[in-house]
Amino acid sequence: MKETDFSEFRNGWRIVLAGLLGTAFGLPAIPFYTIGVFAPIFAREFGWSFATIFGGLSLLAASVLIIGPFFAMLIDKFGARLVASASLPCLGLSYMTLAASNGSVGQYYLSWLAIAIFGLGATPVVFTRVINSAFEERRGLALGLTLSGPGLFAFVVKPLAQLLIETGGWRVAIVLVGAMPILIACPMVLWGFAGLRARNVDAGPVRVNASEGMTVREAFRSRSFWLLAVVFIPMSFAVAAPLPNIENILRSLRLSPGEIVQLASLVGIAAVAGRLLGGVLVDRFWAPAVGMVILALGAVACFILSLDDANFFMACIAVLLLGLVSGVEFDLMAYLVSRYLGMRSYATIYAILYGIFVVGAFVGPSLFGYVFDRTGTYTGILKACALLLIGGATTVLFLGPYPIRKIQRFA
């Protein structure tokens, strides 16, 4: 265990704050945490199935997997500040085009494709690259704080979107949500990342040597890379896929509309707690062991939600656990990549693994919707998720001890 030392935050707090708001209003937070609010409206207004509505997330997955590494190279070449500040306004404008939906599935998917492509410069790949380069001793906590953004957004946006829908209609709500990356996140990134160079981010007393670690080719040949890929796939599907469907999952448990809103809002609170708790734990303990415990808790949550007789209290425990696990997953992933594969080609390697991750996270909601459309229940697929998480909890332990890498220290 390490002694508590927060000296790195004296010079790096602006980066953390900018990263927090960037992840809160970037990709995937904006579309991922709002689609569940608008899905019932699209289904009622246009007669679309839930599988069709959540199919937009599948386009995000394909774009991140195929085009994501290209954006990662842009980050290394031009710097996180330029890439993120250009991408965030484009993401907001692309999201606003969903307000023009008129019943055409083709038009709807075209909006999602624009969201995916123009938002790729505002993913956690950008912000975790900066944090991992600026922090060493308190890297986990810095990642946890930065990646708390999506959880805070999830907590605020669900009741806010509902209020906007009731006040001005769903089209106005979409436009106002889309304005958030433009008016809030972009100015903060320009301010917080001011002075950052394209390479070797200098933001604190400790900086990881950017030449330490694996190249992309070396990573592909390493055992650690493929173990991480095997862990991230079940983690992404089993934790991230239920979240956009959480309102409908709770509805299938015959909870009242008021109870559903209360429980859905807890996801954001639990995710923020998970971000911070996970960051503190990986700074002090062996990260794979932390991951094993977290994934096991996710399995418990999925199993509880699969029970037909789950009551409000049981559902509350499950939602809190699921939110907690979803809060840990991104910073755990970024932390493990930086520790086991290094910073030499971090952006590109993380982008590839992040692409693998979002395949499960974005395709999963559509599969959940398809299963519900066909069977009228989520029981079977939730039990499958519990088994996948148990498998991931076992696999992560095979990563072994951290590789020893050099650290540069500055006065």
Residue pairs with C-beta under 8 A, 6 or more apart in sequence:
1 284
1 285
2 137
2 283
2 284
5 137
5 138
6 138
7 205
8 134
8 135
8 136
8 137
8 138
8 142
8 204
8 205
8 206
9 16
9 138
9 142
9 204
10 204
10 205
11 203
11 204
11 205
12 134
12 135
12 142
12 203
12 204
14 191
14 192
15 130
15 131
15 134
15 192
15 193
15 196
15 203
16 131
16 142
16 145
16 146
17 188
17 192
18 188
18 189
18 191
18 192
18 193
19 127
19 128
19 130
19 131
19 146
19 149
19 192
20 145
20 146
20 147
20 148
20 149
20 152
21 149
21 184
21 185
21 188
21 189
21 192
22 84
22 88
22 122
22 126
22 127
22 149
22 185
22 188
22 189
23 29
23 124
23 127
23 146
23 147
23 148
23 149
23 150
24 149
24 150
24 152
24 153
24 185
25 88
25 92
25 122
25 149
25 153
25 180
25 181
25 184
25 185
26 84
26 87
26 88
26 91
26 119
26 122
26 123
26 124
26 126
26 127
26 149
26 181
26 185
27 60
27 91
27 115
27 116
27 119
27 120
27 122
27 123
28 60
28 123
28 150
28 358
28 361
28 362
29 149
29 150
29 153
29 154
30 91
30 92
30 95
30 115
30 119
30 153
30 177
30 178
30 180
30 181
31 56
31 57
31 60
31 95
31 112
31 115
31 119
32 57
32 150
32 240
32 243
32 244
32 361
32 362
33 150
33 153
33 154
33 157
33 158
33 243
33 244
33 268
34 157
34 161
34 177
35 53
35 54
35 56
35 57
35 244
35 365
36 158
36 243
36 244
36 245
36 246
36 247
36 248
36 264
37 157
37 158
37 161
37 162
37 165
37 247
38 98
38 161
38 170
38 173
38 174
39 50
39 53
39 54
39 244
39 248
40 247
40 248
41 165
41 170
42 48
42 53
42 101
42 108
43 49
43 50
43 53
45 103
46 101
46 103
47 103
48 105
48 108
49 369
49 370
49 373
50 245
50 248
50 368
50 369
50 370
50 372
50 373
51 366
51 367
51 369
51 370
51 373
52 105
52 369
53 369
54 244
54 245
54 365
54 366
54 368
54 369
55 109
55 366
56 108
56 109
56 111
56 112
56 115
57 112
57 244
57 361
57 362
57 363
57 365
57 366
58 362
58 363
58 366
59 109
59 112
59 113
59 116
59 362
60 112
60 115
60 116
60 358
60 362
61 355
61 358
61 359
61 361
61 362
61 363
62 116
63 113
63 116
63 117
63 120
64 116
64 120
64 123
64 351
64 354
64 355
64 358
64 362
65 355
65 356
65 358
65 359
66 355
67 116
67 117
67 120
68 120
68 123
68 125
68 351
68 352
68 354
68 355
69 348
69 351
69 352
69 355
71 83
71 120
71 121
71 123
71 125
71 351
72 125
72 347
72 348
72 350
72 351
73 347
73 348
74 83
74 121
75 83
75 121
75 125
75 126
75 129
75 347
76 198
76 199
76 347
76 348
77 198
78 198
79 193
79 196
79 197
79 198
80 126
80 127
80 129
80 130
80 193
80 196
80 201
81 189
81 190
81 193
81 194
81 196
83 121
83 126
84 121
84 122
84 126
84 127
84 189
84 193
85 186
85 189
85 190
85 193
86 121
87 118
87 119
87 120
87 121
87 122
87 126
88 121
88 122
88 181
88 182
88 185
88 186
88 189
89 181
89 182
89 186
90 118
90 119
90 121
91 115
91 118
91 119
91 122
91 181
92 178
92 179
92 180
92 181
92 182
93 118
93 178
93 182
94 111
94 114
94 115
94 117
94 118
94 119
94 178
95 111
95 115
95 174
95 177
95 178
95 181
96 174
96 175
96 178
96 179
97 110
97 111
97 114
98 108
98 111
98 112
98 174
98 178
99 170
99 171
99 172
99 174
99 175
99 178
100 107
100 111
100 171
101 107
101 108
101 111
122 181
122 185
123 354
124 147
124 330
124 334
124 354
125 347
125 350
125 351
125 354
126 347
127 146
127 147
128 143
128 146
128 147
128 330
128 331
128 334
128 338
128 350
129 346
129 347
129 350
130 193
130 196
130 201
130 203
131 139
131 142
131 143
131 146
131 334
132 139
132 143
132 208
132 334
132 338
132 343
132 346
133 200
133 201
133 203
133 207
133 208
133 210
133 343
133 346
134 142
134 201
134 202
134 203
134 204
134 207
135 142
135 143
135 204
135 206
136 206
136 207
136 208
136 407
137 206
137 283
138 283
139 283
139 335
139 338
140 278
140 279
140 280
140 281
140 282
140 283
140 287
140 331
140 335
141 276
141 279
141 280
141 283
142 279
143 279
143 331
143 334
143 335
144 275
144 276
144 277
144 278
144 279
144 280
144 331
145 275
145 276
145 279
146 331
147 275
147 327
147 330
147 331
147 334
148 271
148 272
148 275
148 276
148 327
150 271
150 330
151 267
151 268
151 269
151 270
151 271
151 272
151 273
151 274
151 275
151 323
151 326
151 327
152 268
152 272
153 268
154 267
154 268
154 271
155 265
155 267
155 268
155 269
155 271
155 272
156 268
157 177
158 261
158 264
158 265
158 268
159 261
159 265
161 173
161 177
162 261
164 172
164 173
164 176
164 177
165 173
168 176
196 202
196 203
199 210
200 207
200 210
201 207
202 410
204 410
205 409
205 410
205 411
206 407
206 408
206 409
206 410
207 407
207 408
207 409
207 410
208 338
208 342
208 343
208 405
208 407
208 408
209 343
209 405
209 406
209 407
209 408
210 343
210 344
211 344
212 342
212 343
212 344
212 405
212 406
213 341
213 342
213 343
213 344
213 345
213 346
213 405
214 222
214 225
214 341
214 342
214 344
214 345
214 349
215 344
215 345
216 345
216 348
216 349
216 352
219 225
219 341
219 345
219 349
222 341
224 340
224 341
224 399
225 341
225 349
225 353
227 395
227 396
227 398
227 399
228 333
228 336
228 337
228 340
228 341
228 353
228 399
229 353
229 356
230 392
230 395
231 291
231 392
231 395
231 396
232 333
232 353
232 356
232 357
232 360
233 356
233 357
233 359
233 360
234 360
234 388
234 389
234 391
234 392
235 295
235 298
235 329
235 333
235 357
235 360
235 389
235 392
236 329
236 356
236 357
236 358
236 359
236 360
236 361
236 364
237 360
237 361
237 363
237 364
237 385
237 388
238 298
238 299
238 302
238 360
238 364
238 384
238 385
238 386
238 388
238 389
238 392
239 298
239 322
239 325
239 326
239 329
239 385
239 389
240 326
240 329
240 360
240 361
240 362
240 364
240 365
241 360
241 361
241 363
241 364
241 365
241 367
241 368
241 385
242 249
242 302
242 305
242 322
242 364
242 368
242 378
242 382
242 385
243 267
243 322
243 326
243 365
244 365
244 368
245 365
245 368
245 369
245 372
245 378
246 263
246 264
246 267
246 319
246 322
247 260
247 264
248 372
248 378
249 305
249 378
249 382
250 259
250 260
250 263
250 264
250 315
250 319
251 260
252 372
252 376
252 377
252 378
253 305
253 308
253 310
253 315
255 263
255 312
255 315
259 312
259 315
263 312
263 315
263 316
263 319
264 319
266 316
266 319
266 320
266 323
267 319
267 322
267 323
267 326
268 323
269 323
270 319
270 320
270 321
270 322
270 323
270 324
270 326
270 327
271 323
271 324
271 326
271 327
272 327
273 323
273 324
273 327
274 294
274 323
274 324
274 325
274 326
274 327
274 328
275 327
275 328
275 330
275 331
276 327
277 324
277 327
277 328
278 290
278 294
278 327
278 328
278 331
278 332
279 331
281 290
282 290
282 331
282 332
282 335
287 332
287 335
287 336
287 339
288 336
288 396
288 397
288 399
289 397
290 328
290 332
291 328
291 332
291 336
291 393
291 396
292 393
292 394
292 396
292 397
293 393
294 324
294 325
294 328
294 329
294 332
295 325
295 389
295 390
295 392
295 393
295 396
296 389
296 390
296 393
297 321
297 324
297 325
298 321
298 322
298 325
298 385
298 386
298 389
299 385
299 386
299 387
299 389
299 390
299 393
300 318
300 321
300 386
301 317
301 318
301 319
301 321
301 322
301 325
302 318
302 322
302 382
302 383
302 385
302 386
302 389
303 382
303 383
303 386
304 310
304 314
304 315
304 317
304 318
304 321
305 315
305 318
305 322
305 378
305 382
306 378
306 379
306 380
306 382
306 383
306 386
307 314
307 379
308 377
308 379
310 318
333 350
333 353
333 354
333 357
334 350
336 399
337 346
337 349
337 350
337 353
338 346
339 402
339 403
340 399
340 402
340 403
341 349
342 403
342 405
367 381
368 378
368 381
371 378
371 380
371 381
372 378
